[in-house]
Amino acid sequence: MPFYWVCPNCNRKNFYSGSKTTNAITTCPGCKQKLRVFKYKFVEKPQINHRKPQKTTNKLPIIKHNGMVGDLIEVLTWSINTIKNKPEVKDKIKWSSYYRKHQKWSRYRDYFQSLEADK
């Protein structure tokens, strides 16, 4: 079982990749001393990510607003495609916020597409 160990003489961090664990004897590359490395096993603390993950479904792509209906249709299409494969949307769970957003955005997109077609 591989593990990291720290030499007590030179404080160098080393990696042991052998199959033995408790009887592992190896030489420190820094000070050239033979040690029973299991005694000096080094356990790294896992890094905890305190930041919350970004919710991509609520982010809209940044576009320059120039008053065009086509840009609005593009943004609505992007939003719908972002959440269309969610299980709540596929199962049509009516109290789900994803399903309600999908329905609302689809109605808006259909309306603006009909305006675009009337031109």
N, C-alpha and C positions, 0 to 999 in steps of 0.2 A: 504494500500500500504506500504510494508515494506521499511525501510530506515535506514541508520546509523545516529547517532547523537553523539555529543561530549558534555560532561558535562562541564558547565562553571566554576564549582568549582574545580573539581579534574582533568579535562582534559582527562577523560577516554573516549575512543571510545566505544559506545554501539550500539546494533542492536535493532530496534523496529520492531516487526512483526505483530502488530495489524491491525485492519481494519480501524480505525479512522486515520485521517491525521492531520487536523488543530486543533482538540480538544484533541489530545492524551496527556494524563497525565500519567506518569510512574515514578518509583523510580530508581534513579541511584544506581547500585550495589556497587559502590565505596564509595560514601559519604552518602548514604541513604537519599538523599534529593528528594522530589517530585518536578518534573519539567514538564512544558508544552514543550515537546520535539521537536515539529515542529519548534520552534524558533531556535533550535540548530542543525538543520539538517546539515549533513556532506555529501558533494558531492565529491566523489573521482574522480580525473582526470583519464581518460582512458589512459592506457599505449600504446604508439605508438611504433610499431616495425619498426625501420628504416632500418633493414636488408632486402635485397631483397630475395625472396624465391629461393631456389636452383632449377636449371633446371635439372631434373633427366634424361631427354632424351639425353642430351649431355654428360653425365658422363658414362664412361665405367667401368666395374668392374675391380678391381685391381687384376691382375694375374701375376705370375712370367713368364716372357717371356723366353721360352726355345727353341724357333725355331720350335715348333710343329704347323702344319697346323690345327690340331684339336682344339687347343686353340683359334686360329683365328676364326674358324667356330663357336665356342662357344660364343665368344664375339660378332660376327656379329648377331647370333641368339638372344642374349640378347638385342642388340640394336634394332633389328627389332621388337621384341615382346614389347618393351617399347613404340613404337609409332604406332603400327598397329591398335589400336582402336581410334586413333584421328579422328575427323570428316573429316578433310582434306584428310586423307589417305583413309577412307571408301568411300568418295564421289569422289575420284580420281581427285582432283583439281590440275591441272598440274603446276600452278605457286606457289603452296604451298611448302615451304621448307621441311615440314614433308613428303610430298608425294615424293619429289625428293630424300630425304635421304633414304626413304623406298625402292624406286626402285633401287638406287645405291647400297645399302647394300645387297639387295636381289641378284643382279647380281654378286657381289663379292662372296657372300656365295655360290651361285650355282657353280661358277667357282672353288672355293676351294674345294667344295664337290666332284666335278668331278675329281680333282687332287687326293683327298683322296681315291676315288673309284678305280683309276687306279693303286694303289699300289699293 
